[in-house]
Amino acid sequence: MSAAAYQTTQRRSEQPRSAEYRLMAQITGEMIAAKEGGLLGTALAEPLSRNRELWNVFSNDCASSENGLPEALRASIISLGIWVDKHTSGVIGGREEIDDLIDVNRSIMEGLAAA
């Protein structure tokens, strides 16, 4: 079996929480690499856009009445998604630091890993 076929099979059988963790780790790693590479402002647009998109997916999922998470947790995730969106604009505009976005993602990853 090729590596690509194995990865496809692994993703199909992956639990949602594991998939969320894996994707968040990948995007957070991209943001860390961009920061360590000295990128600033609009040069950070690609990893920040992917992070913003991920948080939009989380927020939209939490807005669904079919989501099984407790209502208070869903509301907190939606609030974080709104903050991520605003803070991302600040980072791209040079008014904010990327570190806060990385820290939030790491905190969420810790929660996903603990569960």
Phi and psi restraints in degrees (value plus and minus 20) as a CYANA .aco file:
   2 SER   PHI     -94.0   -54.0
   2 SER   PSI     141.4   181.4
   3 ALA   PHI     -81.7   -41.7
   3 ALA   PSI     -60.0   -20.0
   4 ALA   PHI     -83.8   -43.8
   4 ALA   PSI     -61.5   -21.5
   5 ALA   PHI     -85.4   -45.4
   5 ALA   PSI     -60.3   -20.3
   6 TYR   PHI     -81.3   -41.3
   6 TYR   PSI     -65.3   -25.3
   7 GLN   PHI     -83.4   -43.4
   7 GLN   PSI     -60.1   -20.1
   8 THR   PHI     -82.9   -42.9
   8 THR   PSI     -64.9   -24.9
   9 THR   PHI     -82.8   -42.8
   9 THR   PSI     -62.0   -22.0
  10 GLN   PHI     -81.9   -41.9
  10 GLN   PSI     -64.2   -24.2
  11 ARG   PHI     -85.5   -45.5
  11 ARG   PSI     -56.3   -16.3
  12 ARG   PHI     -88.1   -48.1
  12 ARG   PSI     -52.6   -12.6
  13 SER   PHI    -115.4   -75.4
  13 SER   PSI     -21.3    18.7
  14 GLU   PHI     -91.1   -51.1
  14 GLU   PSI     119.6   159.6
  15 GLN   PHI     -90.5   -50.5
  15 GLN   PSI     129.3   169.3
  16 PRO   PHI     -74.0   -34.0
  16 PRO   PSI     -62.1   -22.1
  17 ARG   PHI     -84.5   -44.5
  17 ARG   PSI     -58.7   -18.7
  18 SER   PHI     -86.1   -46.1
  18 SER   PSI     -60.1   -20.1
  19 ALA   PHI     -85.1   -45.1
  19 ALA   PSI     -61.7   -21.7
  20 GLU   PHI     -82.1   -42.1
  20 GLU   PSI     -64.4   -24.4
  21 TYR   PHI     -81.9   -41.9
  21 TYR   PSI     -67.3   -27.3
  22 ARG   PHI     -80.2   -40.2
  22 ARG   PSI     -65.8   -25.8
  23 LEU   PHI     -87.3   -47.3
  23 LEU   PSI     -62.0   -22.0
  24 MET   PHI     -84.8   -44.8
  24 MET   PSI     -58.9   -18.9
  25 ALA   PHI     -83.4   -43.4
  25 ALA   PSI     -61.2   -21.2
  26 GLN   PHI     -83.3   -43.3
  26 GLN   PSI     -68.5   -28.5
  27 ILE   PHI     -87.7   -47.7
  27 ILE   PSI     -60.3   -20.3
  28 THR   PHI     -82.9   -42.9
  28 THR   PSI     -60.4   -20.4
  29 GLY   PHI     -80.7   -40.7
  29 GLY   PSI     -58.5   -18.5
  30 GLU   PHI     -84.5   -44.5
  30 GLU   PSI     -60.8   -20.8
  31 MET   PHI     -86.9   -46.9
  31 MET   PSI     -60.5   -20.5
  32 ILE   PHI     -83.4   -43.4
  32 ILE   PSI     -64.4   -24.4
  33 ALA   PHI     -82.3   -42.3
  33 ALA   PSI     -60.0   -20.0
  34 ALA   PHI     -85.1   -45.1
  34 ALA   PSI     -62.8   -22.8
  35 LYS   PHI     -83.2   -43.2
  35 LYS   PSI     -67.6   -27.6
  36 GLU   PHI     -85.7   -45.7
  36 GLU   PSI     -44.7    -4.7
  37 GLY   PHI    -100.8   -60.8
  37 GLY   PSI     -19.5    20.5
  38 GLY   PHI      60.7   100.7
  38 GLY   PSI      -7.0    33.0
  39 LEU   PHI     -92.3   -52.3
  39 LEU   PSI     122.9   162.9
  40 LEU   PHI    -157.6  -117.6
  40 LEU   PSI     139.2   179.2
  41 GLY   PHI      34.8    74.8
  41 GLY   PSI    -150.5  -110.5
  42 THR   PHI     -85.7   -45.7
  42 THR   PSI     -39.0     1.0
  43 ALA   PHI     -86.7   -46.7
  43 ALA   PSI     -37.4     2.6
  44 LEU   PHI    -110.4   -70.4
  44 LEU   PSI     -18.0    22.0
  45 ALA   PHI     -76.6   -36.6
  45 ALA   PSI     -60.8   -20.8
  46 GLU   PHI     -84.8   -44.8
  46 GLU   PSI     -75.9   -35.9
  47 PRO   PHI     -86.3   -46.3
  47 PRO   PSI     -53.1   -13.1
  48 LEU   PHI     -88.0   -48.0
  48 LEU   PSI     -56.2   -16.2
  49 SER   PHI     -84.9   -44.9
  49 SER   PSI     -61.9   -21.9
  50 ARG   PHI     -84.5   -44.5
  50 ARG   PSI     -59.5   -19.5
  51 ASN   PHI     -85.7   -45.7
  51 ASN   PSI     -63.6   -23.6
  52 ARG   PHI     -81.4   -41.4
  52 ARG   PSI     -62.6   -22.6
  53 GLU   PHI     -82.3   -42.3
  53 GLU   PSI     -62.9   -22.9
  54 LEU   PHI     -80.1   -40.1
  54 LEU   PSI     -66.2   -26.2
  55 TRP   PHI     -86.5   -46.5
  55 TRP   PSI     -52.2   -12.2
  56 ASN   PHI     -84.2   -44.2
  56 ASN   PSI     -60.1   -20.1
  57 VAL   PHI     -83.6   -43.6
  57 VAL   PSI     -66.5   -26.5
  58 PHE   PHI     -78.1   -38.1
  58 PHE   PSI     -66.5   -26.5
  59 SER   PHI     -83.4   -43.4
  59 SER   PSI     -65.3   -25.3
  60 ASN   PHI     -83.6   -43.6
  60 ASN   PSI     -59.4   -19.4
  61 ASP   PHI     -84.3   -44.3
  61 ASP   PSI     -61.1   -21.1
  62 CYS   PHI     -91.1   -51.1
  62 CYS   PSI     -42.3    -2.3
  63 ALA   PHI     -97.2   -57.2
  63 ALA   PSI     -35.5     4.5
  64 SER   PHI     -95.2   -55.2
  64 SER   PSI     114.9   154.9
  65 SER   PHI     -87.8   -47.8
  65 SER   PSI     -35.3     4.7
  66 GLU   PHI    -103.9   -63.9
  66 GLU   PSI     -27.4    12.6
  67 ASN   PHI     -88.6   -48.6
  67 ASN   PSI     113.5   153.5
  68 GLY   PHI    -107.0   -67.0
  68 GLY   PSI     -22.8    17.2
  69 LEU   PHI     -90.9   -50.9
  69 LEU   PSI     133.9   173.9
  70 PRO   PHI     -78.4   -38.4
  70 PRO   PSI     125.9   165.9
  71 GLU   PHI     -76.6   -36.6
  71 GLU   PSI     -61.5   -21.5
  72 ALA   PHI     -84.4   -44.4
  72 ALA   PSI     -59.4   -19.4
  73 LEU   PHI     -87.5   -47.5
  73 LEU   PSI     -61.6   -21.6
  74 ARG   PHI     -79.8   -39.8
  74 ARG   PSI     -63.0   -23.0
  75 ALA   PHI     -83.9   -43.9
  75 ALA   PSI     -59.4   -19.4
  76 SER   PHI     -84.4   -44.4
  76 SER   PSI     -60.9   -20.9
  77 ILE   PHI     -86.2   -46.2
  77 ILE   PSI     -60.1   -20.1
  78 ILE   PHI     -83.0   -43.0
  78 ILE   PSI     -63.0   -23.0
  79 SER   PHI     -81.6   -41.6
  79 SER   PSI     -62.3   -22.3
  80 LEU   PHI     -82.4   -42.4
  80 LEU   PSI     -59.6   -19.6
  81 GLY   PHI     -81.0   -41.0
  81 GLY   PSI     -59.7   -19.7
  82 ILE   PHI     -85.5   -45.5
  82 ILE   PSI     -64.3   -24.3
  83 TRP   PHI     -82.3   -42.3
  83 TRP   PSI     -64.3   -24.3
  84 VAL   PHI     -77.9   -37.9
  84 VAL   PSI     -63.5   -23.5
  85 ASP   PHI     -80.6   -40.6
  85 ASP   PSI     -68.1   -28.1
  86 LYS   PHI     -87.1   -47.1
  86 LYS   PSI     -64.0   -24.0
  87 HIS   PHI     -86.0   -46.0
  87 HIS   PSI     -56.9   -16.9
  88 THR   PHI     -79.0   -39.0
  88 THR   PSI     -63.5   -23.5
  89 SER   PHI     -80.7   -40.7
  89 SER   PSI     -58.7   -18.7
  90 GLY   PHI     -85.9   -45.9
  90 GLY   PSI     -57.9   -17.9
  91 VAL   PHI     -86.4   -46.4
  91 VAL   PSI     -66.6   -26.6
  92 ILE   PHI     -82.6   -42.6
  92 ILE   PSI     -56.0   -16.0
  93 GLY   PHI     -99.6   -59.6
  93 GLY   PSI     -22.7    17.3
  94 GLY   PHI      60.6   100.6
  94 GLY   PSI      -9.3    30.7
  95 ARG   PHI    -115.6   -75.6
  95 ARG   PSI     -36.2     3.8
  96 GLU   PHI    -151.7  -111.7
  96 GLU   PSI     147.0   187.0
  97 GLU   PHI    -122.3   -82.3
  97 GLU   PSI     128.8   168.8
  98 ILE   PHI     -92.2   -52.2
  98 ILE   PSI     -41.1    -1.1
  99 ASP   PHI     -74.8   -34.8
  99 ASP   PSI     -58.6   -18.6
 100 ASP   PHI     -84.3   -44.3
 100 ASP   PSI     -58.9   -18.9
 101 LEU   PHI     -85.4   -45.4
 101 LEU   PSI     -61.8   -21.8
 102 ILE   PHI     -82.3   -42.3
 102 ILE   PSI     -64.0   -24.0
 103 ASP   PHI     -82.4   -42.4
 103 ASP   PSI     -62.4   -22.4
 104 VAL   PHI     -82.8   -42.8
 104 VAL   PSI     -65.7   -25.7
 105 ASN   PHI     -81.4   -41.4
 105 ASN   PSI     -62.0   -22.0
 106 ARG   PHI     -82.1   -42.1
 106 ARG   PSI     -60.3   -20.3
 107 SER   PHI     -83.1   -43.1
 107 SER   PSI     -62.7   -22.7
 108 ILE   PHI     -85.9   -45.9
 108 ILE   PSI     -59.8   -19.8
 109 MET   PHI     -81.7   -41.7
 109 MET   PSI     -59.0   -19.0
 110 GLU   PHI     -81.9   -41.9
 110 GLU   PSI     -62.5   -22.5
 111 GLY   PHI     -85.0   -45.0
 111 GLY   PSI     -60.5   -20.5
 112 LEU   PHI     -85.4   -45.4
 112 LEU   PSI     -59.1   -19.1
 113 ALA   PHI     -90.2   -50.2
 113 ALA   PSI     -56.3   -16.3
 114 ALA   PHI     -89.1   -49.1
 114 ALA   PSI     -50.5   -10.5
